[in-house]
């Protein structure tokens, strides 16, 4: 009976996302037509994330190790266990931003509009596609946009999820452009909705994210990319092992 209710809930969540998307579509379409409108597009995306989740009892809370100066760009590196991570990061990042994600997202009902405009699709099996994607990401960062990228590259098949090894790309890019990295950890989004939710359903709850202090890369060289990657991995992994207990929200 419990699993049936969770399956019903995940379809209600999907319906909420779809209805919210179509209601907001005129605004999303208009703001997606020109790059100078992308900040407004991201504002509507944040609203869509809050409303579509909130209607089915899913909410987001963030604990900050220190205040973030959103007047400058960052590379945001969260762990990834749930589609809810995308809404969570959309809500968390307060400046103009873009995601980098798998190329298949261009064909998604909701994600397609974003990955054909503001976001950056990448085929990680193709070195040329990866090169072009990171080149475009570099241009966006230099233009003042923050980049959200899940360094695991995918949601792992493990259940309960384990933190997978990180790809090098975002860390090398951060060093080359001297962009700070913000690690973000969430231990419980998978408990509310794992992956797409199709297999185990979903339930109402509070997705808790811990936003770690930015890591300065200005004094690093490309030879430090591996150590930077490992540092971010250890920060997130250590927090996941403690259960990401959130005591103060912003």
C-alpha distance (Angstrom), angle and dihedral (degrees) to the residues before:
residue distance angle dihedral
X1 . . .
X2 3.81 . .
X3 3.81 91.6 .
X4 3.80 90.8 49.2
X5 3.80 90.2 54.5
X6 3.81 90.8 48.6
X7 3.80 90.7 50.5
X8 3.80 90.5 49.8
X9 3.80 89.4 49.2
X10 3.80 94.7 52.8
X11 3.80 91.2 52.2
X12 3.80 89.4 49.1
X13 3.81 87.7 52.2
X14 3.80 92.0 50.0
X15 3.79 90.4 48.4
X16 3.80 89.9 49.8
X17 3.81 91.1 52.6
X18 3.81 92.1 47.1
X19 3.81 94.8 47.1
X20 3.81 92.1 44.8
X21 3.80 90.0 49.6
X22 3.80 93.8 51.9
X23 3.80 92.6 45.2
X24 3.80 90.7 51.3
X25 3.82 94.8 36.5
X26 3.85 96.6 103.1
X27 3.81 89.9 56.2
X28 3.82 93.4 41.6
X29 3.79 91.2 49.7
X30 3.79 94.3 47.4
X31 3.80 95.0 47.6
X32 3.82 92.2 45.0
X33 3.81 94.2 58.9
X34 3.81 97.3 79.6
X35 3.82 131.4 29.9
X36 3.80 92.1 -130.3
X37 3.81 87.4 63.6
X38 3.81 94.5 53.6
X39 3.84 93.8 99.3
X40 3.81 88.2 60.8
X41 3.80 90.1 44.3
X42 3.80 88.9 55.9
X43 3.81 90.3 48.6
X44 3.80 90.3 56.0
X45 3.83 90.1 45.2
X46 3.82 89.5 55.1
X47 3.77 90.2 50.1
X48 3.80 91.3 48.6
X49 3.81 90.6 51.4
X50 3.79 93.7 50.1
X51 3.80 96.7 43.7
X52 3.82 99.4 42.2
X53 3.81 91.5 49.0
X54 3.79 96.3 38.9
X55 3.80 93.1 54.5
X56 3.83 89.0 64.6
X57 3.79 96.0 40.3
X58 3.81 100.1 -96.6
X59 3.80 115.8 133.0
X60 3.83 137.2 173.6
X61 3.79 130.1 -131.8
X62 3.79 128.7 -179.1
X63 3.79 132.5 -157.6
X64 3.80 115.3 -160.6
X65 3.80 124.0 -155.6
X66 3.78 86.0 -156.3
X67 3.79 137.4 -6.9
X68 3.79 114.1 -80.0
X69 3.79 121.1 -133.3
X70 3.80 100.3 -138.6
X71 3.80 92.9 -173.7
X72 3.81 89.0 87.8
X73 3.82 132.7 53.2
X74 3.81 125.2 -101.3
X75 3.76 139.0 -178.8
X76 3.81 105.4 -121.0
X77 3.83 114.7 -152.7
X78 3.83 115.4 -172.1
X79 3.79 129.8 168.6
X80 3.80 112.3 -110.2
X81 3.81 127.2 -137.2
X82 3.80 104.2 131.6
X83 3.79 144.3 33.1
X84 3.81 84.2 -120.1
X85 3.82 87.9 72.2
X86 3.80 87.9 73.1
X87 3.80 93.6 55.6
X88 3.79 89.8 42.7
X89 3.79 93.1 54.8
X90 3.81 92.2 43.8
X91 3.80 88.7 56.1
X92 3.81 96.0 41.2
X93 3.82 99.4 51.3
X94 3.79 107.9 76.5
X95 3.80 100.8 -173.0
X96 3.79 131.4 65.1
X97 3.80 107.0 -64.3
X98 3.77 147.2 165.1
X99 3.79 136.3 -156.5
X100 3.77 127.4 -131.2
X101 3.80 111.9 -147.8
X102 3.77 146.5 146.6
X103 3.78 117.8 -53.8
X104 3.81 92.8 -118.8
X105 3.81 89.0 72.6
X106 3.81 88.2 75.1
X107 3.82 86.7 73.8
X108 3.82 96.8 48.2
X109 3.80 119.9 116.6
X110 3.81 93.0 -124.5
X111 3.80 103.3 14.5
X112 3.81 93.8 50.0
X113 3.79 95.4 77.0
X114 3.81 91.7 51.1
X115 3.81 96.4 44.0
X116 3.77 91.8 49.9
X117 3.80 91.1 52.6
X118 3.81 126.7 14.4
X119 3.83 100.1 9.9
X120 3.80 128.0 69.4
X121 3.82 121.0 -123.6
X122 3.79 119.4 -156.3
X123 3.78 135.1 -173.0
X124 3.79 100.6 -147.2
X125 3.82 90.9 -165.5
X126 3.80 89.2 65.1
X127 3.80 119.9 69.8
X128 3.80 90.3 -160.6
X129 3.81 92.2 52.3
X130 3.80 90.6 48.1
X131 3.80 91.2 49.0
X132 3.80 92.3 50.7
X133 3.80 92.5 45.6
X134 3.78 94.1 51.7
X135 3.80 90.7 44.3
X136 3.79 89.2 55.0
X137 3.83 90.1 44.8
X138 3.79 89.2 53.7
X139 3.79 90.9 51.8
X140 3.82 90.9 50.1
X141 3.82 92.1 49.2
X142 3.79 92.2 48.4
X143 3.79 87.5 50.5
X144 3.79 90.5 57.5
X145 3.81 101.8 -96.9
X146 3.78 122.6 131.5
X147 3.80 118.1 -128.1
X148 3.80 122.1 -138.5
X149 3.78 112.6 -159.9
X150 3.79 130.4 163.9
X151 3.81 102.6 -135.9
X152 3.82 93.4 -155.5
X153 3.80 86.7 66.3
X154 3.80 93.9 -139.3
X155 3.78 145.6 15.0
X156 3.79 105.4 -82.9
X157 3.80 121.1 -124.9
X158 3.82 91.9 -124.7
X159 3.80 117.6 113.9
X160 2.97 116.2 -136.2
X161 3.81 84.8 31.9
X162 3.78 123.4 -115.2
X163 3.79 123.7 -158.9
X164 3.82 108.2 -97.9
X165 3.79 125.1 -147.2
X166 3.78 116.3 -81.9
X167 3.79 127.7 -115.3
X168 3.82 117.4 -122.5
X169 3.80 99.1 -132.0
X170 3.81 102.5 90.1
X171 3.79 93.2 44.9
X172 3.77 95.1 50.8
X173 3.81 89.4 46.9
X174 3.81 91.4 50.3
X175 3.80 91.0 52.8
X176 3.79 95.5 44.6
X177 3.81 92.2 51.7
X178 3.84 96.4 33.1
X179 3.81 90.8 -123.4
X180 3.84 118.7 156.3
X181 3.79 117.9 -118.2
X182 3.79 122.5 -136.5
X183 3.83 114.2 -158.2
X184 3.80 113.7 -152.2
X185 3.79 124.6 -168.5
X186 3.77 131.6 -166.4
X187 3.78 121.7 179.6
X188 3.79 100.1 179.1
X189 3.80 113.4 40.5
X190 3.80 89.5 94.1
X191 3.80 89.4 57.0
X192 3.80 89.4 58.5
X193 3.81 96.5 39.7
X194 3.80 122.4 -7.2
X195 3.80 116.4 -153.1
X196 3.83 106.4 -39.1
X197 3.80 92.8 -19.0
X198 3.81 92.8 -122.0
X199 3.80 95.0 116.3
X200 3.81 103.0 43.0
X201 3.79 103.4 12.8
X202 3.79 124.2 -135.0
X203 3.79 141.2 -98.0
X204 3.80 139.3 -157.2
X205 3.79 115.9 -85.5
X206 3.78 148.7 115.9
X207 3.81 118.2 -76.7
X208 3.80 105.8 -145.0
X209 3.78 120.4 -154.9
X210 3.78 128.1 -175.7
X211 3.79 113.4 -151.1
X212 3.79 108.9 -155.7
X213 3.78 122.8 -151.5
X214 3.81 115.5 -85.4
X215 3.79 117.8 -93.4
X216 3.79 113.1 -132.9
X217 3.82 113.8 -133.0
X218 3.83 99.1 179.3
X219 3.83 93.9 105.3
X220 3.81 96.2 43.1
X221 3.80 129.3 98.6
X222 3.80 127.6 -151.0
X223 3.81 87.5 -98.2
X224 3.80 86.8 68.7
X225 3.82 94.3 59.1
X226 3.81 94.2 100.8
X227 3.79 93.6 48.6
X228 3.82 90.9 47.4
X229 3.80 89.8 50.4
X230 3.80 90.6 50.2
X231 3.81 91.9 47.2
X232 3.81 92.3 54.1
X233 3.80 90.5 45.3
X234 3.80 91.8 52.2
X235 3.82 92.7 47.8
X236 3.80 92.4 53.3
X237 3.80 95.4 38.8
X238 3.81 92.9 50.6
X239 3.79 90.6 51.0
X240 3.80 92.6 48.4
X241 3.80 90.4 53.2
X242 3.81 90.9 56.2
X243 3.79 90.9 52.8
X244 3.81 94.5 -112.1
X245 3.80 93.0 -97.2
X246 3.78 105.9 -162.4
X247 3.78 116.3 -151.4
X248 3.80 103.1 162.5
X249 3.78 129.2 34.9
X250 3.76 135.3 -159.8
